[in-house]
């Protein structure tokens, strides 16, 4: 066992105590009533970095501050940017927590508290991995830069302005020059399953819209006017029904032109995971599944584009009957994108297509709510192989390579602004309830994650910058 591994083992109790101290701070970023607690959590983290003699700054933003820290450069070795967040979701509904959300409690080897897995516990593993090196050898094998924000749960406005790259005299350089690195590491997600660590190498992107249709200036009597006036609700139903064909393919012209297809090796890799469709359906309380023909459940969820209606509104919603021809109708819908699809190109094609579908007598407004492209890191990347070796050392089992159906916009920002990829190394589990009551983090995974992090700095240090 290496020196840093021995150190991590000897400090397990202290690490758990430190995490509990941090979790007691109710750093709810979206509610101004918790502003003091958010600042206290930022100060706690900054003090931990300073204890390791890292150059540390608390950077003010329009909202909650960014905590930044860095170790000295290591000639010939990569520079690694660790991103995370110290803010947490609101704990509501409080009555559904078995123990109070900001009173960390251990039950059956799991630590229950708001922020335990999202993201204080997972982020802290990387600080502890660095501490193990610094306390045992006095130096790190790579340069580490920590960029930890306090607004991830409420929109990241401060971070987005920081990443715009503006020169800040207080920093003495542009913000992008400050964080310039070779690779990003983020731990704010999950393993594939209990006892099976994973590296997430791909994310889907997103295009999110609201479609608004309007007809007559006011609601009308459906008996007096039905059949003579175009009903916006009918028009909405017709338009939405045109998005998918019977095989589950999206009908927007050119939608699949730039889709990055799965390689045969990727498809085999997903098949080897032996995903249990029956257990998946049971867990969701459904009797059957649908989706794009020719693809497995994991392929549809992780690596194929999708269309989903997220909300609908029109007409009378109250008790009983009201024979109304509504004046307006609307829907919120989203596409999940895969790598190489361009949100701007899709938007232009979508808008032109919808205008052709919109019937006479209806005015249409398409509102672009937000978008982000998908991303993928090549499996043959030396950074990926370093992550695989490190996780094998930390968890005692080789990770599987998976994709995620969700989106992490900051990953695309790092790619666009810095030209670098991201290693997504989740230590949590799917049932950790990160935005729900009784959020938890398995303490064994907390410690395995710390060991994998320390091993990651070792493995990355073997690469040339």
N, C-alpha and C positions, 0 to 999 in steps of 0.2 A: 504494500500500500504506500502511495506517495506521501510526502510530507503534508501536502495540502489536504489530502483525503483524511489523514490522521487528525489534522487540526479540525476539520469540519465535524468529524465524529465526536471529538472531545468537547465541542462547543454547542452541541445540539440543544441542551436545556436553555442556555443563554439566548440562542437564536430564537427559540420559541417565545421566550419571555419578551425579547425585543419586538418581535412581530406583534405580540398582544398589546404592548404599550402603544404601538403605532395604530393598531386597529381601534383602540379606545378613542381616538381622535375622529370626531364625526365630520370628516372633510367632504360634506355634500356640496358640490360646486354650484348646483343649479339654484339653491335657495340662499338668498342673502343673509338669512338668519344664522347661517353656519359659517359666515366669512371668517370669523376668528378662528374656528377650528380648522378651516382650510389652511390658513396661514400657519397655524401651529404645526400641522402635518408637514408643510413645506420646510419649516425651520428644523423639525426633527430630522428630516432626511438630509438637509444640508449639513447638520451637525455630524451625522454619521459619515458623510463623505469627508468632512474636515478631520474627523478622528483618524482617517486613513491617510492624511496628508495629501489628499487630492486637491488640486486647484478648484475651488468651489465658488459659484456665483448664484445668487437668487436674482433672476432677471424679471423686473416688473413688466407686466403687459396691461392691456386695456381691461383685463379681468384678473384672474388669479395668476400668481407668478410661476415662471418656469424655474426649476432647479437644474443647474448645469454643473457638471464636475468632469475633470479630466485628469488622467495620469500622464507622466512624461512620455514623449515619443520614444519608440524603440526602433533604432535604425535597421532597415531591412525587413521589418515585420509589419503586418497590416495594422491599420487603425480601425477600431471597431466602435460603432455608434450604438449604444443601448438606449432604446426608446421605451418609455412606460408612462404611467400616470398615477398620481397619488390621490386624486379625487375619487369619490364613490357615488353610487346611485342613492337617491332617497330611500329610506328603509321601509316606507309604507307598503302594505298595511301592517302596522305594528302588532295588531292582535293575532297575526298569523305566525309570529316568531315564537319558537319554543322558549328561547332565552333572549334577552334584550340584544338588539343588533350591535350596540357599541359596548357590550360587556362580553369580550371573547370567552368562549366556553368550549372545552374539549369533551366530546362524547364519541366513544368507540373509535378513538384515534383520529377523529376529524375535528378541526378547529372551526367553530361556527362564529361568524361575525360579518357585518357588512364590510366588503373590501378584502375579505380573506383570500379569494382567488382572483378578483377583478378590482384592482390589479396589484394591491400592495404586497400580497404574499408572493406572487410570481415575480414581480419586479425586484423584490428584496433578494431573491436567490442570486441575482447577478452581482449585487453589491457584496453578498457573502462569499461568492466565488472569488471576487477580487480580493476581499479581506484575507481569505485563506492563503493566497499567494503572497500578499504583502507582509503578513505576520510570520510566514515561514521562510521566505527567501528574500524579502525586502524589495522585490521588484516584480513587475508583471511581464509576461513574455510578449505582450502586445500593448499598444496604446489603447486605453479605453476612454470613451467619451460618453457621459450619461446625459441624456436629454429627457427630463421627466416633467411632464406638464400637469397642470391642475385644473384643466377644463375639458378633458376628453369626454366626460359624461354630459357636457352641456354645449357642445359645438366646436370647441377648440379654436375660438376666435383669436385668442392671444398667440397660440402656436402658429396659426395660419399666417398672421401678420409677421411673426418672427421668421417663418420660412419664406416669406416674400423676398428676403435677402437684402433688406434695406440696411444701409450703414448706420450703426449706432455708436456715437462717440464714446459712450460708456463702456462699450466692449473693445474699442480700439481697432475694430475690424468689422467686416460685414458678418451678419449672423451665419450666412452659408459658409464663409471661410472658417468661422469658428468651429463648425460641426463637420467640416470636410473629412470624409472617411472612405474606407474601402468596402465595407459591408455593414448592414444594420442588423441588429438582433432584437426581436420583440417576443416576449412571453406574456401573452394575454389571451390564451386560447386553451384548447384541450388536447389530451392524448386521444388516440383512436378508441381506446377503451381501457377498462381496468387491467393493469399489468401489461399494457401494450403501448409504449411510448411511440411518438410519431413526429415527423417533420412535415409541416405544411409547406408545400412548394408552389402552390397556385391558389389564387383567389379569383372569384368572379367579380366583375364590376357591376355597375347599376346605372340605369336611366329611370328616373321617377317623374311621373307626370300627373297633372290634373286636367281632365277634359271637361269643359263647361259648354253646355248647349242651352240656347235660349230660343223661345218661339214667340207666342203672343205676349203682350205687355203684362198680362196677369193671368192667373189660373182661370180656366173656363169650365162651364158645365159640359160634361162629356156627352150628354144626350143631345144638347143643342148644337154643339160644335164638332163632335167627333165625326170623322169621315170627311170633314171639309178643311180642317186645320191640322197641320203636321204636329204630332204629339212629340215633344222633346224626349220623353221617357221611352217611347217606341223607337225613336231615332237612335237613342243611346244604346238600347238593347241590340238593334240591328248592327250598329257599328262595332260594338264589343264582340258580338258573335262572329265577326269576320276576321278576328285576329288569329285564330287557330283553326287549322283544318282537322279532319278526323284522325290523322296520324300524329297530331300534336305538334305540327310544324307551324312556325310563326309566318304569317302571310304578308308582312310588310315587305315591299319590293327591295331586293338587295340585302336583306337582313343577314343572310348567311355568307355573303361574299367574302368576308375577311375572317371567318371563324377559324381558329387554330384547331385542327382536328387532333383527336387523341391518337397517339402512336400505338401500334400493336403491343409494344412492351408495356405502355401505361395501362392499356385495357387488361392485359394479363395480370399486372400488378394489382389492379383493383379487384379482379376476379379472385385472386389469391387471398384476399382479405376475408372471403367466405361470409359476406354480409347476409344476415338472416332477414329476408323480407317478411316472413310471418311474424317474427318477434317485433319487427319495426311497426307493422300494422297494429299489432296488439298494443304496443306502447302508446300509439296515437288514438286508439279506439276507432279504427276504420276497418272496413271489410274488403276493400280493394284499392289498388293503386293505378294511376294512369300517368301518361307522359309520352315523350317523343318515342316513336316506335324505333326499335333496333338498338336500344341502349338499356343498360342495367340501371338499377336504382341509384347506385353510387355515381355512375357516369352522368345521369340526369341531374343529380344534386350538386355535383362538384365541377363538372367540366362541359356541360352543354348549356346553351342560352335558354332562357325561359321568359314567359309572359304570365303575369298574374294580376288580377283585379284586386286591389287592396281596400276599396271602399266604394259605396254606391249611395246616391241620394236623389230623390225626386218625389214630388206629389205628397199625398196625405199619408202620414205615419201614425196617426192617433188611433184610439179605440173605435171599433165599429166601421161603418162604410161611409165614404164620401165620394160621390161620382165626379171626380175632378179630372180635367185635362190640364196637367201641370204646365206652367209657363217655363220652367227651367228643369234641367237634369244635369247630373254630373257624376264623374267617376274618378277615382285615383287608381292609377295602375303603374306597374313597374316592369321593366325588363331586367333580368340578370344577364350580364354580358360575360363572354369568355375572352381570353387574351387575343389581341389583334383587332377586336371590334372597336370602332371609333364612335364614341357617343355623339359627336357633332354630325358625322355622316348619317347615323341612324336617325337623329332628330330631323334632318332635312328630308329624308325619305319618308319618315312617319308623317310629318306635317303635310306634305304633298299628297300622300295616300289618303289621309283623313279628309282632306278637302274634297277629294273626289267621291268619298263615301257619304259625305254630309248631304242629306236630302234638301230639296227646296223648302223654304219657309223656316229654316233653322240657321241661326248664327252660331259659329263655333269659335271657341278660344282654347288653345292648347298652352298650358302653363308648364314650363320646364322647372321642376322643383329642385333637382340636383342630379348630378351624374358623376361617374368615375369609371375609368377603364379597368379591365381585368389585368391580372399580372401573373407571371410564372417565372420561376427560377430554374434554369436547366439542371436536371438531375446530375449531369456530369460535372457540374461546377465544383471546383476544389473546396469551396466554402460549404457546399452541401455534404461532401464527403467528410470534411472536418466535423460537421455537426453530427453526422451519423456515428463517427468514432467516439465523439465526446458523450453522446447520449448512451451509447453502449457501455461506456465506462461508468457513467453515473447511475444508470438504472439496472445494469447487469443484463440487459437484453437489447438487441438491435432494434432501432425504430423502423416503422414502416413509413413510406412516403405517401402522403395523402394531399388532396386539395380541399378547399373549403368553398361552400356555396355562398358564403357571405362576402362582405366587402369591408376592407380597412383602408379608407381613403388616404391616410398618411403614408401608406406603403407606396402608392402611386406618386405622392408628392416627393418622397425621397428619390424615387426613380427619375422623376422629371427635373428636380432641382439639383440633385447631386450625381445623377447618372449611376446609381448603385442599386443592387438588389437587397432583399431582406430575407433573413432566416426567421421563420415563424416557429418557435419552439414552445409549445404549450405543455405545461406541467399539470393542468387541471383535468377534471373529468366532465363529461357532458351533463351530469346531474348535480353540478356544484351550485346551481341556482344563483348565477352571478347578478341578475337583476330582480331577483325574487326574494321572498322571505326565506330565512334559514340558509343563507349563503354559507358555503363551507369550503375547506381545503384539507385534503388528507395530509396529515403531518409527514408521513413517510414520503409522499411525493414532494413536499416542500424541501425535505432534506436531500432526496434524490436529485431534485432540480438544482439545488445548490452545488452538489457534487458534479453534475453534468456541466454546469456553468464553469466551474473551476477547470474541468477537463477541456472545455471548449476553448478557453484562453490558451491552454497548452497546445491543442491541436491547430488552432489558427496561427499560433506563433511559429509553427513549422513551415508555414507558407511564406512566400516572398511577396512583399508589397508591390 
